[in-house]
């Protein structure tokens, strides 16, 4: 078998992962779990999820098969951990951008920065996009995407509730939940679109949709309007 590509996706959170059946405590055990996931990810990208078994992962990782099932109940659990590992590190990056949002700022700029940060994080991880596309039809993807969306929606709702105490919490929750549902679909559309001008057009459309919706929500909530974007004056020829 030719060597597998090296994937450098952020390690999973052993305390939060739904895929792990046993929590590795020692550094050696944690390294073994990461080796299992790295190997499984590379095999899934190369052969497809349906064609990868625990025995294949064990052989490629040069580990006994029992090591796979010590930490994971089955390959679906491995897939769940892989999706978590890719998604949740991106969530942290996007939320880091949102934490500094000022209501007097430009909502279109905030949304654009969040989208750019999330997409850049995926693109910085070799194989992460291919892995997401390969697993997008699995139960593991659906369940993890739902958890990810709920986590970001709740965090964004907390930010907006502090900034807009006069707005009904239910209205904010509804806005952030709907926004994340749209974001999940747009993100998949981005990755399914060939890189180049067409993908950039999809990203611009996503920013316009999400940014415009946030601007409308803030306007309805009575938030101060952002200052107008300065325009350059044309020099007379």
C-alpha positions in Angstrom: 0.0 0.0 0.0 1.5 3.4 -0.9 2.1 5.8 2.0 -1.0 7.7 3.2 -1.1 11.5 3.2 -0.4 13.2 6.5 -3.4 15.1 8.0 -2.8 17.8 10.5 -6.3 18.4 11.8 -6.5 19.6 15.4 -6.8 16.9 18.1 -10.2 16.0 19.3 -11.5 16.9 22.8 -11.6 13.6 24.5 -14.0 14.8 27.1 -16.5 16.1 24.6 -16.3 13.6 21.8 -19.4 11.5 21.2 -17.3 9.0 19.1 -15.0 7.8 21.8 -16.1 4.9 24.0 -13.0 5.1 26.3 -11.2 8.3 27.2 -7.5 8.2 26.7 -5.8 9.6 29.8 -2.0 9.0 29.2 -0.1 10.9 26.5 0.7 7.6 24.8 -2.9 6.6 24.6 -3.9 10.1 23.3 -1.2 9.8 20.6 -2.6 6.3 19.6 -6.1 7.7 19.2 -4.8 10.5 17.0 -2.9 8.0 14.9 -6.1 6.0 14.5 -8.0 9.1 13.4 -5.3 10.3 11.1 -5.0 6.9 9.4 -8.8 6.5 9.1 -9.2 10.0 7.6 -6.6 9.3 5.0 -8.1 5.9 4.1 -11.7 7.3 3.9 -10.5 10.1 1.6 -8.8 7.6 -0.6 -11.3 4.7 -0.7 -14.6 6.2 0.6 -16.2 5.6 3.9 -18.1 2.5 2.8 -14.9 0.8 1.8 -12.9 1.3 5.0 -13.0 -1.2 7.9 -11.5 -1.2 11.3 -9.1 -3.9 10.1 -7.9 -1.7 7.3 -7.2 1.1 9.7 -5.4 -1.1 12.1 -3.2 -2.5 9.3 -2.3 0.9 7.9 -1.7 2.3 11.4 0.4 -0.7 12.3 -1.7 -1.3 15.4 -3.7 -4.4 16.6 -7.3 -4.3 15.6 -8.2 -4.4 19.3 -6.7 -0.9 19.7 -9.3 0.5 17.3 -12.2 -1.1 19.2 -10.7 -0.2 22.6 -11.5 3.5 21.9 -14.3 3.3 19.2 -17.3 1.0 19.1 -17.3 0.8 15.3 -16.3 2.8 12.2 -19.3 5.0 12.5 -17.9 6.1 15.8 -14.6 6.8 14.1 -16.3 8.9 11.5 -18.2 10.8 14.2 -14.9 11.7 15.9 -13.3 12.7 12.6 -16.2 15.1 11.8 -16.0 16.5 15.4 -12.3 17.1 15.0 -12.7 19.0 11.8 -15.8 21.0 12.8 -15.2 22.1 16.4 -11.8 23.6 15.8 -13.4 25.8 13.1 -16.2 26.8 15.5 -13.7 28.1 17.9 -12.1 30.3 15.2 -15.4 31.7 14.0 -16.6 32.4 17.6 -13.4 34.2 18.4 -14.2 36.7 15.6 -17.7 37.2 16.9 -16.6 37.8 20.5 -15.3 41.3 19.6 -18.4 42.4 17.7 -19.5 46.0 18.5 -23.2 46.9 17.7 -21.9 50.2 16.2 -19.8 48.3 13.8 -20.6 47.0 10.3 -22.6 43.7 10.5 -21.7 42.9 6.9 -18.0 43.1 7.9 -18.5 40.9 10.9 -20.2 38.2 8.9 -17.6 38.4 6.2 -14.8 38.1 8.8 -16.5 35.0 10.4 -17.0 33.3 7.1 -13.4 34.0 6.0 -12.0 32.8 9.3 -14.0 29.5 9.1 -13.1 28.8 5.5 -9.4 29.6 6.0 -9.3 27.2 9.0 -10.7 24.4 6.9 -8.3 25.2 4.0 -5.4 25.2 6.4 -6.0 21.6 7.4 -4.8 19.1 4.7 -7.6 16.8 3.7 -10.3 18.3 5.9 -12.5 19.5 3.1 -12.2 16.1 1.2 -13.1 14.4 4.5 -16.2 16.5 5.1 -17.4 15.9 1.6 -16.9 12.2 1.8 -18.8 12.0 5.2 -21.5 14.5 4.5 -24.2 11.8 3.9 -23.4 9.8 7.0 -25.4 9.9 10.3 -22.1 10.9 12.0 -22.0 14.1 9.9 -25.7 15.0 10.5 -25.4 14.5 14.2 -22.1 16.4 14.6 -23.2 19.2 12.3 -26.4 19.6 14.4 -24.3 19.8 17.6 -21.9 22.3 16.0 -24.7 24.5 14.7 -26.4 24.4 18.1 -23.2 25.3 19.9 -22.4 28.3 17.7 -26.1 29.5 17.7 -26.1 29.4 21.5 -22.9 31.3 21.7 -24.0 34.0 19.2 -27.3 34.2 21.0 -25.5 35.0 24.3 -23.5 37.8 22.6 -26.7 39.3 21.1 -28.7 38.9 24.3 -26.0 40.9 26.3 -25.9 43.6 23.6 -29.7 43.7 23.1 -31.3 43.2 26.5 -34.6 44.7 25.4 -35.1 42.1 22.6 -37.1 38.9 23.4 -34.6 36.0 24.0 -36.8 33.8 21.9 -36.5 36.1 18.9 -32.7 36.0 19.2 -32.6 32.2 19.6 -34.8 31.9 16.5 -32.5 34.2 14.5 -29.3 32.5 15.4 -30.7 29.0 14.9 -32.0 29.8 11.4 -28.7 31.5 10.6 -26.7 28.5 11.4 -29.0 26.2 9.4 -28.4 28.4 6.4 -24.6 28.6 7.1 -24.3 24.8 7.1 -25.9 24.5 3.7 -23.9 27.3 2.2 -20.6 25.9 3.6 -21.3 22.6 1.8 -22.2 24.4 -1.4 -18.9 26.3 -1.2 -16.9 23.0 -0.9 -18.9 21.3 -3.6 -18.2 24.2 -6.0 -14.9 24.0 -7.9 -12.2 26.3 -6.6 -11.9 29.5 -8.6 -14.3 32.3 -9.7 -17.4 30.1 -9.2 -16.5 29.3 -5.6 -15.7 32.9 -4.9 -19.1 33.9 -6.3 -20.8 31.5 -3.9 -18.8 32.8 -0.9 -19.8 36.4 -1.8 -23.4 35.4 -2.1 -23.2 33.7 1.3 -21.8 36.9 2.9 -24.5 39.0 1.3 -27.3 36.7 2.6 -25.9 36.3 6.1 -24.7 39.9 6.5 -27.9 41.3 5.1 -30.0 39.2 7.5 -27.9 40.3 10.5 -28.2 43.9 9.5 -32.0 43.5 9.1 -32.3 41.8 12.5 -30.3 44.5 14.2 -32.4 47.2 12.6 -35.6 45.5 13.7 -34.1 45.3 17.2 -33.4 49.0 17.3 -29.6 48.7 17.3 -27.7 51.8 16.2 -27.0 51.9 12.5 -23.3 51.5 11.5 -21.5 54.5 10.1 -21.7 54.8 6.3 -18.8 53.3 4.5 -16.6 56.1 3.1 -16.5 56.3 -0.6 -13.5 57.5 -2.6 -14.0 60.6 -4.7 -13.0 60.2 -8.3 -10.3 62.5 -9.5 -11.2 64.7 -12.3 -9.3 63.9 -15.4 
